[in-house]
Amino acid sequence: MKRFGVAALSTLVLSSAFANFAGAQPGDIKVIINGVTQQYTQSPVVSQNTTLVPLRGVFESLGAKVDWDSKAKKVTASKNDDTLTLNVGSKLAYKNSNPVQLDAATQIQKGQVLVPLRFVSQSLGAKVNWDQSTHTITISNQADGSTTGEVNSLSSKPFTAPVTKVTYDTYYNDSLAYDDAVKLAIADSTTVKTAATNIDQAGKIMKEAGKNIDFVPAEAGDEASDKAFKGYAQTNLNYEAAKKNLDMTKEGIEYNVKSLYNTLLQKQNAVKLAALNIEDAERKLKVAQIKRDNQMSSDYEVTQATNQVTQNQAALEKAKKDLDSAYVSLNQVIGYKPEQRYELKDKPVYSEFKDNVETKVSQVLTSSTAIWLSEQKVDLAELSLKLYNFSTPGNTPYEAEQLNVEKAQYATEGTKRQLEEAVRTIYNNIKALESQYSQIQAGLVSARSAADMAKKQFDVGLATELQVYEANLKVTTAEQQAEDIVTNIDTLKLAFDKPWAMQGSSGASAQ
């Protein structure tokens, strides 16, 4: 029990020292790496109570290779088997594709990328010490055997939780915009090619049928002329329907790509969150081991924590498989190879949905291809009735022809009702998602406030690293939940604009 108290006190002292460090002026801070005083064009700075140091200077002095991508504003550092990636302005870095939450966002000053000092130890395993009296940071490699500034360990046993690497991160060799994905899908679609061929075929048939039409009959007359005109009217309808069917097929593909693209965004978020949950479980396991080693808990707590790590690992594996499936589904539609991976360039941004549902219902009822086609069938049935010849033997009874008109009218009314119901349902779903989004945003305010307070308490030794991590994890979880809702709304907005596209997407995807 005494050993644990001393260790906790040591942690408190170091945390307090780093909190006092925030009061130092940038020009006063000296950096010593492996016994050598460093000279940088940009000295360490203090931002939001967090000390930031020049990444390239510090990391290269510790033996890491640093590369800078000016276009993407991305830094890649590598040493031995470790690879680190981080973007300027982000509070999330990656070590071997495993997310690392930073104390503050990276930034650029005087052409130098600055990172939180604590990230040095998190990423390269270096040991960091702060001398308050001289305002000096001392950094040393563990491999060098230096013990400068080493904090007493909280446990005599090493942390044995397995390390899990995330298969996918946010950096890829290729990228894909949504509009480009739609173009690729349309170009690769055999359904579109068939629809285009149908237009050509229907046009040729219509042209041939029109050769026998000398006039437009006003009523039943010559049987042969009437029959020829009805045949021409049917071929004309087939031609116009073929053209509209091509448009509807493309709209169905557009919706299908939107759905698959946004689903892929959500699956990427799920992998990142699953990786963060593993780290949370591993941290809790470490605490459980420390408590057990210091006679503060039993093996049962360690077993429970170990099981949670295992469960979270399984959740990550499932999330990665779901992500793979999402890639394969979109790749199949756009003509990519199943194994091809890329960054998605377009992420939906939240904006309040202000469309009027009654106005949209009216627009849909006048612009729907399905309704147009159904109304044309009514006109064709009425034409057959108009040109009905009672003297022709073997004709369908006139009353039966009348019923054909009624059936076509009923079908048109049914199509209108279905589309109207679809518009209203989509509208209500969007509004329900907006309510959820507002609730999450309200919770985020509290979560971010709690995370900020946990960080401040940690800086003065009143909170543990686990408490800070868990507070930040709550923020990240809520943020990704909000992003998932925004992507769902984005998909529904397209469906609201063209509700018939949802029905066409199923056929468009089966190419």
N, C-alpha and C positions, 0 to 999 in steps of 0.2 A: 504494500500500500504506500509505503514511503517513497519507493522508486517512482511510482506514478505521480505523486505530488510534486517531486522535484522536476520530472519531465514536463508536467503541465506548467509549472512555474517558468521553466526555461522557454517554453513556447510563448507564454504571456510576455516575457521580457523582450523576446525577439519581435513579437507583433507590435509592442509598444514602441520599440526602437524604429520600426519602419513607419509607424504613425508619426513620430517626431521628425522623421526624415522628410515628411511632406512640407515641413516648414523651411527646409533649406532652399536657398536660391540656386537656380541652375548653374550659374557660374562658379558657385562655391563647391560643387560636388566633384570629387575626384574619383576616378575609376582605376583600380589596380587589378590586373588579370594575371594570375600565375606569377605574381611578384613583379610585374612590369607595369609602370604607370602609363596609362593610355592618354593619347592626345587626339581629340575629335574635332572636326569642323563644327559639329553640333553637340553641345554638352547635354548631359541628362536634364530632363525637365520634369516638373511636377504638374500633373493635370488631373483634376477631380480627385485629389488626395491620393493619386497613384503616381509613382515614379516611373518615367519612361526613359529607356536608354537606346542609343543608336544600334539597331540590329546588326548591320553589316560589320561595324567595328568590333562589337562584342563577340558575335558568332564566329567571325573569321579568326579572332584571337584564340578562340576555343577549339579551332581546328575544323570548323564547318565551312563548306563551300556555299556561297550565296549567289543566287541568280535573281535578276529583276526583270519583270515583264512590264514595260512602261505602258503598253496598250491596255492590258488588263489590270494594271496597278496591283500586280501579284508578286509576292516574294516566295522563292523556293530555296530552302536551305537543306543541305544534306551532310551527314557525317556518319561514316560506317554504314550501318544498315538502317539508319533513321532518316526519314525525309519529312521536312516541315513545310507547310504551305499556309499562307495567310494573305488576305487582301487588305489594302489600306482602307481605313474607315470601318473595319469590321471588328466585332468583339469575339469572333470565333476563329480559331486557328485549327489546323489539322496536323497531327503527328502520325505518320504512317496511315493516313486517312481516318484516324480516330479523332473526333472533335475534342478541342481543348477550349474551355471558356476563359477568356481573358478578363483581367480586372478592369481594363479600359480599352477603348478602340485604338487600333494602331493609327498613326498619323505621320505626315511628312513635314519636316522643318529643315530649311536650308538644304534641301535635296536629300535628306537622310530619313529613312523609315525608322520611326521610334516605336518600341514595344514595351509593355510593362516589365519591370525588372523581374517579377516573380516568374515570368514566362521562361527566363533563362534556365532556372532550375527545373521547371516543368518539362521543358523540351529536350535539353541536353544533359540533364542530370548534374549540372554544375552546382557547387555550393556557394552560397552568397552570404556575406556578412556586412553589416552596416556599423560603422564607428561614428557615434553621434558627436563625440568630442572633436573629431577632425573632418566630419562630413565626407567620409571616405567609404566607397563601395569596394569590397574585396571579393573577387570571384575566382574560384579555382576549380579545376577538373577533378572529379573523383578518381579518375584513372591515374592522376599524378600523385595520389596518396596524400594530398594536402587536406588538413582538417581545419583550415582557417574558417572560423565562424560556424562550425558545425553545431547544430542543435542536438541536445541529448535525445536519443531515440525514445519513443513512448513504449517500445516493446523490444525484448531481446530476440524475438523471432521475426524473420522477414515476412513481408506481405506476400502471400502465396496465391492470391486470386489470379486466375488466368487473364491474359491480355487478349482482347478481341480486336481484330482489325476490320474496319469497315471496307467492303469491296468497292463502293462507289463514293466519291466525294463530289464537290461542286466544280471540279476542273476536268475538262475533256479536250481531246485534240480537235473536236469538231463541234459545231453548234447547229441548232435547227430552230428557225422561227416558225410560228404557227402558219402564217400565210404561205411560206414555202412548203410546209408539210401538206397543205391543202392542194397546192399545185402538183406536187409529186403524186399525191393519191389520185387525183383526177387523171393525170397522165398515165398512171399505171393501171387504171381501172378497166377491166374488160367489159364491165357493165356500161360504162360511158361509151366505149368503142362500139358496142352492140347497139346502143341507143342512137348513135350517130349513123350507123348503117341502116337502122330502121327508118330514119328520116329520108335517106336517099332512096330506099326501096319504096316507101309510101309515096314519095314525090313522083317517081316513075309510074307507079300504078295509077295515081290520080291523073297524071297527064294523059295516059292512054285512055282512061275512062272518059275524059273530057272531050275526046275526039268525036264521040257519038252524040254530043249534046248540041242541039241547034237552037233550043229556046228553053226558057224556064216555065214549066207548066203551072198554071194558077189553080187548076183543079184536075180531077181525074179525067183522062181523055184516052189517047192512044196508049194501049197497054205497053207496047214496046218502048215508046218514048218515056212513059212514066217509070218503067223499070230501069231504063238507062239513067234517068236523072236521079232516082233513088240510089242507084249504085254509085254514081258520081258523088252524091252528097256523103255517102258512107266513106268513100276513099278520101274525100276532102277532110272529113273529121279525123280519119286515121292519120293523115299527114300532119294536121295541126296538133293532134294528141301526141304524135311522135316527137315533135319539136318541144312541146311542153314537158314531156316525159324526160327528155335530155336535161332540161333545166332543173327539174325536180330531182333527178338522179345526182346531179352535181351538188344541189343543196343538201341532199341526204349525206353525201360524202363529207361536205363541209361540217355538218353537225357531228358526224361520226369521228372525224379527226379532232374536232374541238373536245369531244368527250374523252377520247383516248389521250390526247395531249395533256389535258388537265388532270386526268387520272394519274398519268406518269409523274406530274409535279407532286401530287399527293403521296405517291409511293416513295419518291425521293425524300420527302419530309419524314415519312415514317421510318426510313432507314436511319436518318440522322438522329431522330428522337430515340429510337431503339438503342443506338450506340451510346447516347447520353445516359439512358436508363441503366445500361450495363455499368458505366463508370460510377453512377450513383450507388448501385448495389455493391460494387467492389469497395468503394469508400466505406460503406456501412459494414462490410465484412472486416475490413481492416480495424475499424473501431471495435467490433465485437471481439476480434482476436486480442486487441490491446487490453480490453476489459477482462477477458478471461485470463490473460497472462498476469494480470495484476490482481487476481482473485476478486474481481468485481462482478463477474457473471459466470455462468456455467458453459459447458460445451454445447448445450442445447441452443443457446443464442447464436453461437458460431455456425452450428449446423443449419439453423434457419436462414442465416445470412448467406451461407454457401448455396443453399437450395434456391434462394432468390437470384443469385448470380447465374445459376444454371438455367432458371426459367427465363431470365432476361436474355441470355445467350440464345435460347431457343426462339424467343420472340424476334431477335435480330435476324436469325437465319430465315425465319418465315418472312420477315419484312424484305429481306434481300431476294428471296424467291418471288415474292409478289412484284417486286421492282423488275426483276428479270422478265416476268410474264407480261408486265405492262409495256416494257420495251419491245418484246416480241410482237405483241398485238398491234402496236403502232407501226413497227417495222413492216409487218405483213401488209398493212394498208398502203404505206407509202413506197413500197418496193425496195426497202432496205434488207440487207441480210439479217437473219435473226440475232446474230451476235454483235451487231453494230451498236455502239454506244455514243452518246452525244449530249451536250448541254442544251437545255431548253432555254431559248433566249427570251421568251415572252411569259411574264408572270402577270396574271390579272391583278388590277388595282381596284380597291373598293371605291364605289361611288353609289350614292343613294339611288335606288330605282324609282323613277318618277313617272313612268309611263302610265297612262290612263287605261284601265282595263276595258272600259266600254268603247273607247276609241279604237283600241286594238282589235276588239271583236269585230267591229264594223269593217276595219281594213282587211282583216283575214277573210271575211265572208265575201269580199269583193275581189280579192287577189289570189285566192287559193286555186291551184291547178286542179285539185281533186273536185272542187265545186264546179269549176268551169267545164270539166269533162262530163260531170253528171248532168249539168244543164244542157250541154250539147246533145246528150242522149235523149233528153226530154224533147228537144227540138226535132231530132230525127224520128222519134216515135210519133210526134204530131204530124210530121211530113208524110209518114206512111199512112196515117189516118186520113190526111187531106187528099192523098192520091189514091185512096182505096177504090177499086173498081168492082162494083157489085156484079157485073156481068161475067167476070172471069171465073170459070169453073174451078173448084178445088181450093179457092182462096180461104185463108183463115177467116173465121167469122168476124164480122165488123165489131161485135161486142168484145171479142178477144183483143182486137187491135186497140180498142179504147182502154182496156185494162193494162195494156203495155204502157200507155201514156201515164196512167195512174201509178204504176210500179216505178217508172222512171222518176216521177215527181216525188214519191215517197223516199226513193234512194237519195235524191238531192237533199230533201229535208233532213234525212238521217245524217248525211255527211256534214251538213251545216251544224247540226246539234253536237256532233262529235268534236268538231273543231272548236266550237264555242266553249264546250266543256273543257277541252284541253287548254285553251287560253286562260280560262279562269283558274283552273287547277295549278298551272305553272305560275300564274301571278301570285296565288296564295302561298305556294311553296317558296317563292322568292322572298315574300314579305316575312314568312316564318324564319327563314335563314337570316334575314336582316336583323330580326329581333335577337336571335342567338348571337349574331356578331356584336350587337350593341352590349349584350350581357358580358361577353368575353372581354370587350374593350374596357368595360367598367371594372371587371376583375383584374385586368392587366395594370390598371392604375395602382391598385392596392399591391399587386404582386411586385411591381417595379419599385414601389416605395419600400416594401419589405426587403427586397434584395439590396437596395441602397443602404438601408439601415443595417442589414447584416454585414455588409462590407465595412461600414464605418465601425461597427462593433468589433469586427475581426481586426481592423487596423489598430485598435487599442487593447486587444487581447480579451474582449468580452464575448467573442463568438468563435466557434471552431471553423476550420476550413470546410467541414462537411455541411455545417449550417449555411455557409455562404453558397456552396455548390447547390444545395437543395433549393435555396431561395431563387437562385438563377435558373435552375431547372424548371421551376414553376412558371417563371416568366417565359422561357423558351417553349415550354409545352403549350401555354396559352397562345403564344404568337403563332405557332404552327397550326393550332386548332382554328385560329382566325383565318390563316392563309387557306386552309382546306375549305372553309365556308365560302371564302371569296371565289375560289375556283368553281365550287358548285353553283354559286350565283352566276358566274360568268357563262357556264354551260347552259343554264336555264334561260338566260337572257337571249341567247341565240334561238333556243326552242320557242320562246315567247314571240320572237319576231317572225319565225317561220315554223309554226307548230307541225305542219305537214312534213317537215324535214326529219323529225324524229321517226316517223313511220317509214320514210324512205331510207333512213340510215341503216336499218337492219338488212334491207336488200342490197344496199350499196356496199356493205361490209363483206357480204358473201359473194366474192367476185369470182 
